[in-house]
Amino acid sequence: MGITLSGFDRVKAVKLGYDNYSNKYDRLKRVLYQLERRYGFSKIDMIDMRNLNRIVVRLEKIEPPAAESHKEV
């Protein structure tokens, strides 16, 4: 578990875990920069930084529009 930050505009939650916060903050800045530079910035559901050797970014789900029924009359 550890520390989880929430309440940002584009990122719902950042899981930091228990230690090494200075390095995790530096890495978070680089991850956010790369996400914006390479892919534009979409909404992010969660960034898991509990293990700096494996950072997980989960994008927010985009619900497809409801399919309209096309019944023949």
C-alpha positions as CSV (number, residue, x, y, z in Angstrom):
1,M,0.0,0.0,0.0
2,G,2.0,3.0,1.2
3,I,1.2,6.6,0.1
4,T,-1.3,7.2,-2.7
5,L,-1.7,10.8,-4.0
6,S,-5.0,11.8,-5.7
7,G,-6.9,14.9,-6.8
8,F,-5.1,16.0,-9.9
9,D,-6.6,17.3,-13.2
10,R,-5.3,14.7,-15.5
11,V,-4.2,11.9,-13.2
12,K,-6.7,10.3,-10.8
13,A,-4.1,8.6,-8.5
14,V,-0.4,8.1,-8.1
15,K,0.7,5.2,-6.0
16,L,4.1,5.8,-4.4
17,G,4.5,3.0,-1.9
18,Y,6.6,3.4,1.2
19,D,10.1,4.8,0.4
20,N,12.4,6.5,-2.1
21,Y,10.0,9.4,-2.5
22,S,12.7,11.8,-3.9
23,N,13.6,9.4,-6.8
24,K,9.9,8.6,-7.4
25,Y,9.1,12.3,-7.7
26,D,11.9,12.8,-10.2
27,R,10.8,9.8,-12.2
28,L,7.2,10.9,-12.1
29,K,8.1,14.2,-13.7
30,R,9.9,12.4,-16.5
31,V,7.0,10.0,-17.1
32,L,4.5,12.8,-17.3
33,Y,6.8,14.8,-19.6
34,Q,7.2,11.7,-22.0
35,L,3.4,11.0,-21.9
36,E,2.6,14.5,-23.0
37,R,5.4,14.8,-25.5
38,R,4.9,11.5,-27.3
39,Y,1.2,10.8,-27.0
40,G,-0.5,14.0,-26.1
41,F,-2.0,14.0,-22.6
42,S,-5.1,11.9,-22.2
43,K,-6.8,11.2,-18.8
44,I,-4.9,8.8,-16.7
45,D,-6.7,6.6,-14.2
46,M,-3.6,5.6,-12.2
47,I,0.2,5.6,-12.2
48,D,1.8,2.9,-10.0
49,M,5.3,3.8,-8.9
50,R,5.7,1.5,-6.0
51,N,8.4,-0.3,-7.9
52,L,10.7,2.0,-9.9
53,N,11.9,-0.9,-12.0
54,R,8.3,-1.3,-13.2
55,I,6.1,1.8,-13.6
56,V,2.5,1.1,-14.6
57,V,0.3,3.7,-16.3
58,R,-3.3,2.9,-16.7
59,L,-5.4,5.1,-19.0
60,E,-8.9,6.1,-18.1
61,K,-11.5,3.9,-19.8
62,I,-13.4,5.6,-22.6
63,E,-16.9,4.3,-22.9
64,P,-18.0,3.8,-26.5
65,P,-21.2,5.5,-27.5
66,A,-24.2,3.3,-27.0
67,A,-25.0,1.4,-30.2
68,E,-28.3,2.5,-31.7
69,S,-30.8,-0.2,-32.6
70,H,-31.3,-0.3,-36.3
71,K,-34.5,-2.3,-36.6
72,E,-36.1,-2.7,-40.0
73,V,-39.8,-1.8,-40.0
